[in-house]
Amino acid sequence: MSGYDETFDWVVVGSGAGAMTSALVMRQAGKSVLVLEKTPYVGGTTAKSGGVIWVPNNRLMQQAGDVDSTEAGIAYLEALAENLPGSTPEKRRTYVVESQRMIDFLIAQGIELARGADFWPDYYDEAPGGCKTTRTLTARYFNKAELGREWAARLRPGFVSQPAMLSEGLKLAWVGRSWTIKLLLLRIGLRVIAGKLTGKQWVSAGAALQGRLLKAVLAAGAEVRVDSLVTRLVTEGDRVAGVEAEVDGRPRRIAARHGVLVNAGGFARNQAMRDRFMPGTQAAWSNTAEGDTGDLHAEMERIGAALGQMDQMVGYQMTRMPGWEQAFVKPPAQSLTGKPGAILVDQSGQRYMNEGGSYELYCQTMFERDQTVPAIPSWAIFDARFARLYPIAGVRMAKHYQQWKDSGYLKEADSLAGLAAQIGVPAAALEATVARWNGFVDAGHDADFGRGGRAYDQWLGDPFLKPNPALGRIDEGPFYAVDVVPGDVSTYGGAVTDERARVLRADGSPIGGLYACGVSSASVMGGVYVGAGASIGPSLTFGYLAARDAAGLHNAP
């Protein structure tokens, strides 16, 4: 191809999970691959995340003897998802079927995966086809020293740097309540010691997934370049033929014989785009990587791609404790208000949602409530018993009590009326709300919002509390409040794609040579976050399908 500095069969923009999977498919097909990552680190927001993959009826479920089926997975999505530009019945069916094959492919490539847990239910497990055990998968913890010094330094850091599975880490919050978990902590400690003695550099969760994918991609012979900003999609006629990029500060024009895949993240870090598509949301509250600025959304739109579902984000509630601005992971509030003995109230002192369930729905509900009653921020209300038993955004209040009080973050009073005065809500309203909640706890049923009625609500709660892990009274002073705002782990809209991950124009025709996956594309989940891993699972799957299509393998079994 003339007029280019270099030519590859497959050019990938971004280095997330879908990007790397597509590279493995292409290399297995004997094609040359170039992955271009604009930041200094490989892995994107996936590396910062839990790295959870949601796949119905996957082979590890089957091996464990868990009961699931492809039909149940399809029924679950059909019960929940709206028909939106990026989510059609055919595309949802394709996801459920092909995600299982994608997992088989990754395992065959040496990517070590495990079940996310024995119990990590779907977020709407009560819906038809919902799963009350787990459809989640994660990568096994990974020694990044296996990448070699150069690439180990280029793997984006994650939030867990210990030889522990994510499922094990989730149990450690209860170490003071169980001898079994104390023994688990001891085993992890022995792994840490052994690792230090043998020079291991452990990472877990999303960094482990991305590390394992990077190792496989490099071993397969794909070329990966960091500090490589793609500035333009190059078209020839009605087809994308390559990209223009700045590689180590130098302009390069790179041809792509079989196509370009965009897996460049969303636009969560771009406040101007947020103001355009989802006004009222805040880039400062996002957990995404710094490169999540929507460059390729705008570039795909420029060449005629239809964008869809751009008003959606994967909300993830957070609390603005001191230091939150610099935190690697914004202080999460899901584990705060999901625990028994805490509720969420708006600025009128009223509860307005089930505080368990999907974090995407939680934040969506906050925005909807705020249209009629001020609810951003809302307030998490809890008591002294709660403060003794449970962490606040992952840390114990006792360790930070004075700092939190002095900063004004933590509100405290001996009575609910006194607490109401501190947070600016009517005292009678807050007292009535808490009294109503306590009545529901005593009755064993949340008559307003059904909290504790689904398996996922109970998973978020206290497994040692009976009869319902999600329900606990608020009645032991002093009483406390901290703010809660709608953060996110990503935006959820992008280029509209078909079941082969081809980017579509507004008239439904595909743009030749252009594919997209992950949150660079409009979500197949159709405006709903169905379970842990509902972003990474589709990224992997549609990266896999994009490469198969571009390589002419889309009809193969």
N, C-alpha and C positions, 0 to 999 in steps of 0.2 A: 504494500500500500504506500503510495507516494505522498510526500508532504508531511511525513511524520518523523519524529526523532527515533522512535522504536515501535515495535509491533508485538502484541501479545494476542493470544486467542480470547482471553477472558480478563477483563479489567474490573476490579472491585473497588468501590469507593466506601471506605470505612472498614473497621476491623472487628466488628461485633460477631456474635455467634453465627448468624446467618451467613456473613461474609466468609468466615473460615470454613463452614460446612460446604458452601458452594465451591470453594477452592479445592477441597478434598475430592469432590465429585469430578471436577474438571481434570485434576491431575490423574485420577484413576482412569479417565477417558483418554489420557495421553495428550491433553491440551496444555499450552503454556498459560500461566496465571500470574497476574500482578495485583497485589493488594496495596492500596494507597490509603494511608492513615494520616490525617492532617496534624494530629497532636504528637507529642514525643512518645506516647504510650500506646500499646496495642490493647484492645479489649473494650473500649468504650464504657458506657454505663453498666453493661452486663458484668464487667469485672468488679465494679463497685457493689453490685447487688448480691442477693442470696444465690443467684445462679440457678433458680428453680425452673424446671421444665414441666409443663402440664401436657400429658399425653394419655388419653383414655386407652384402656385395654393394652397397655404396653407390655413388653415381654417380661419385665421384672415383676409386674403385677401377676402375670400368669405363672411365673416360676414360684412365686410366694403362695400360690393357691388362692389369690384374691379373686373374687367374682366380679367381672366386668365384661363388657362387650362393645364392639364397634357400634352396634345399634343403640346401646344405651348412651354412648358418648354423643352420637348424632342427635338423639332425642333430647339430651340435656341442652345442647346448643340451640336446637330449634325451639325449645321452651323459653329460652331467655333472650336470644339475640334478635335485634331488629334488622329488617332488611334495609341496609344502608348501602351507599355506593361501594364500599370495600367489603361488604358482607352479604353474600347471596347464599341461598340454600346449597347450590352446587359447590361454592367455595368452602363453605363450612363442612360439607360432607368430605370434600377433598382433604381438608385439614385433618379430620379425624382418621381417615384411612391412611394417608401418606405420612402422618406424623409417626405412626407405628413403624413404617418402613424406614423412615429417617433414623429412628433410634437403632434399628437393626444395623443400618449402614454405619453409624458412628461407632457402635460396639465392634463391628468388623474392622474398623480402622484403628482399633486399639484405644478408643476413648473409654476410660473406665467410669461407669455410671453406677449409681445405687439408688434405691428407693429414697425419696425425700424423708420419709418417716413411715411408721406403720399406721399412724393416725394423723392425717392432715387433710381434713375433708374439703370438698368443693365448697366455694363460698355460698352457694345456693343449694346445699345438699338435699333440701326438701323438695326441689323441683323434679319433674319427671327425668329419669336418667341420672340424677345426681349421685355422687359417690360419697359415702360416709366413712370410708377408710382413707385411701389416698391414691390419686393418679399422678403424684409428683415424683420427679426424678432430680437428682443432683449429681455433679461430678464427685468422685472421690478426692479427698485432699491430695495435694500435688506438691512435689519437691521441685520448686522452680529452678533449682540449680541444674536440673536436667536440661534446661534450655541453653546452658553455657552462660558465661558472665555477661556477654553483650546483650543477649535477648532476655535474660532474667531481669536486667535493669530496665528493659523496655516494656515489660509486662505491667499494665496498670495495677497499682496496689488495690487490694480489696480491704474489707473491714475485718477479716478474720485471718490472722497469720499464725495459726496453730494447727497441729495434726489432728483435727477433729472434724467429723462430718457435721453438716448443718443440723441434722436431726439430733446429734449429740449435744451440740451447743444450745439448742432450744431447751433441752432438759436441765441444763446447768443452773438456770434461774431457781430451780427447786432443790438445790443441793442441801440446803438446811433442813429439808423435810423428808428425806429419803436416804436410807443407807445404800440402796442400789445406785442412786445418783452419786453419792459420795465415792463409791467404788469406781464409777465411770470417770469421775474427776481424777481419781488416782491413776487410772489407766491412761488418760490423756496426759497427765503429768509425766508418767514414765515414757510416753512417746516423745514428749518435748525433750526430756533429758537425753534419750537415745539419739534424737535428731541433732542435738547440739554436739554430741560426742562424734557423730559421723558426718557433720557438715551439711546437714539437710537445711533447706530453706523452705519451710512449709507455708503454703497458702491453702485456703479453703473457700467454700462457697463460690461466688461468681468468678473470682480470680483463678480458682482451680479449674473451672470449666474452660475459661479462656486460655489458661496456661497449657492445658492438655490439647486444646485445639491448635494453639500456636505450634507446639512441638510437632504435632502430626503434619501440619501444613508445611513447616520447614523441612521435615524429613521427606515429604512427598515431592519436594523440589519447586514449590511455589516461591515467588519472590515477594517479599513484604518490605515496604518502605514506610518509615515514619517521617514526620515533619514534611508531609507531602500533601499540600492543599490542592484539591481539584477545584478549579475556577470556572470551568466551562465544559458542557457536554457538546461534543463536536458532531454535527449532523452532515450527512451527505444524502441529498434528496429527502425522503421521508424516514430515514433511518439514522439511528445513533451509531456512529462509526468509531468513536473514541473519545478521549478527554484531553483537555488542556490542564496542566497542573504546574504548581511551583514545588519542585523537588529540591530540598535543601537550599531554597532561595533562588533556584534557577528555573526558568520556564521550560516546560517540556510538552511536546505534543505527542500523544501516545495513541496508537491505533488499537482497536479491539475487533478482531475478526468475527468472533461469535457473539459479542455483546458486552454491555456494561451492566453491572449490578450495583444498585445504590443501597447500602446498608449503613448510612451515615448518621443514624440517630434521628432525634426529633428536633423541636425548636424551643425546648423548655428554657434555655438560657438566653433567648432572644426576646427581650421585653417588648420591642416594637411589634414583633409578630404576635406575641401574646395579646397585646392591646388590640390588634386587628381582629384576631380570631376568637379570643376568649378573654374579653375585657374583665378586669377585676382580679385576675390571677397575677401571681407574683413570681418572677424568675428567682428572686432571692430565697424563696421557700422551696426550691427544687433540689432534689438529690442527684440530678444527672451530672455527668462529666462535663468539663468546661467546653468541650467541643460541640455540645448539643445546641447548635445555633441556627439550624434550619437552612444552611447555605444551599443544600441540594434540593430542598423543597422548592425554593424560589427558582432554581435553575431548571428543574423538571417542568415547573409551571411555564417558564419562559418558552420552552420548545413545544408546548401544547399539551402537557399532561394535565388531566383532571385531578384536582385535589379534593379529598373527601374527609368528612368527620373531623375537620380542623378545629371544631369547638370543644373537642374532648381531650381530657388528660387522664392519666392514671393517678388519681389523687391519693395522697398518703399523708394522713393528718400528722401534724407535728406540734410541739409546744416550744415556745421561745424562751427557754431557760438561758441564763447567762452563758455567753460564748457560742450561742447557736450559729451566729453568722460565720464563724470560722470552722465549725464542726465538719468533719469528713462525712459523717452521716447526720442529717438534721435530726434533732431529738424526737423520736417517734412517739406518737400518742395513742396508737392502736392498742398497745399492751397496757396503756394507762386506763382508758375508759372502758376497755373490754374486760377488765378484771372485776370480780364481785366487790361491791362496796364503793363503786365510783359511777357517776352519771355525768352526762353532758347537758348543760343548759345554755340557752341563748341569753341575750341581754335583757330579756324580760323575765328571766328566772324560770323558764319553762323547758322541760324535756321536749325534744321534737324528732327523735329517731331511736332506732335500735342501735345502741353503741357497739354492738358486736358486728359480725358480718364483714362484707367487702369494704376495704378502705377506699376503693374507687367510688362506691355508692355513698359512703360516709361523707366524703368531700363534696360530691355532687349534691347531696342533701343539704350540706351547709350553705352552698351557693344558692340553692333554691329557697331555703328558709330566709336567707339574707335579703331576698327580694321583697319580703313582706314584714319581717321582724329582724332587727339587727342581730346578726349571728356570726359575724367575722370581726373580732374573735368571739368564740364561745368559751365557756368555762367548764373545766373538769372539776367536779365537786367530790370530795372524799373526806374521810375522817381519820382519827388517830390510829384506829385499828388497821385501816388500809395502809397508812404510812409505815407501820411496823412490819407488815407482812409483804408488801409488794414494792418493787422499784418504781421510780418515776422516770419514764423514758430511759429505762435501762440502768439507772443508778439509784442508790439508796439515799433517801432524803436526809437521813441522820448525818451523812458525811458532808452535806452541802447546805444544811439548814440555815446557818447564819448568813452565808453568802447569798442564798436565795432570798432570805428575808430582807437583808440590807439593800439588795438591788431592786426590791419591789416586785420581783417575779412571783414569789410565793406569798399568797394571801392567807392569813390565819386569824381565827377568832374563836372565842370560847362558846359562841352561840351561832346558830344559822343566821339570825338577824344581824349580828355583828359582821358576819362574813358577807352578807348581802350588801351591807353599807360599803365594804371595801371594794367590791366588784361593781357597784353601781346598779344593782337590780333591786326591785321591790322586795322588802323583807317578807311580807306575807306570801308573795308568790313563791319565793325559794322555799320557805317553810312548808307550804302546801305541796310543792313538787317533791320534796324529800319525804314527807309523810306519805304521799301517794306511792312513791317508790318502795318505801319500807313495807307498806301494806301488800304490795305485789310480791315482795320477797317472802313475807309470812305466808302468803297464799300459794307460793311456788309457781306463780305465773304472772308474767308482765302483760297485763290486759291491754296496755296502750300500744306497744310495739313488738311484743312477742320475743323479747330478748331471752335467750336461753332455750328457745324452742327448737333450734336446729343444732346439729352436731358441731358445726363450725363455731357457733357462739360459745359452746361449751369447751371447745379446743382452745379458744382465746382466754378462757377463764382459769380457775384454780382447780387442777385435777384432784386435789386432796379435799376439796369442799363438797360435801353432800347435803342435800340431794341434787342440787343443781349448781355446777361449777361457775355459772355466770351470774348468779344472784346473791347479793350480800347487802345487809342493812348498812345504813349510814346513821349512826346514833351515838358514837363515842367521841366526845370533844377532847381536844379542840378540833375544829373543822377547818378544812383547807380548800383553796382553789388555785389553779394555774390555768393560763390561757391555752387555747387550742385553735390552730389555723389550718386551712386546707393547703398543705404542701403537695408535692408530687414526686413520683419516680420517673415520669416521662410524660410527654404529650402522646396522643393516641390517634392522630390523624396524619394523612400524607397522601402520596400518589395513590390513585385508585388502580388496583391491579386485579387480574383475573386469577383463575385457579392454577395457572402456570407461572404466576408472579410477573407476567408481562404488564408494563405500565400502559394504561389506557388513556385515550383522548376522551373528550366530553361526549363524542358520538359512539363511544364503546369500542372503537377500533384500536388495536395495539400499535404502539410506537415501536417500529422494528428495532431490534438490538438493545432495548432498554428494559431493565427489570428492577424491581425494588422489593425489599423485605424489611422486617423489623418495624420500628416506628417511623421509618422513612415512608411507609405505606399506610393506607387507611386500614384499621384493624379488622381482621376477619371475625373478631368477636362481636362486632356490631353494637358498640356502645356499652357493653357489659364486661366486667372483669370476672371471669367465671371461676377462677381458682388461682392458687399460687403458681406462677409460671406461665400465665396466659399471654405474656409478651414474648418471652424467650422461646417458648414452644413454637409459636408461629414464625418467629425469625429463623430458627433452625430449619423448620419444615419448608418454608417458601424460598429460603436460600438454596436448599437441596433441590427443590423443584425447578427453580430458575435455571440452575446449572444443567440439570437433566434436559430441560427444554432446549437450551442454547446448544447443547452438545448433541441434540437429536435423539435423546434417550427417553422422551416423555411417554412413549407408548410401551416402554419395556416394563416388565413386572418388577 
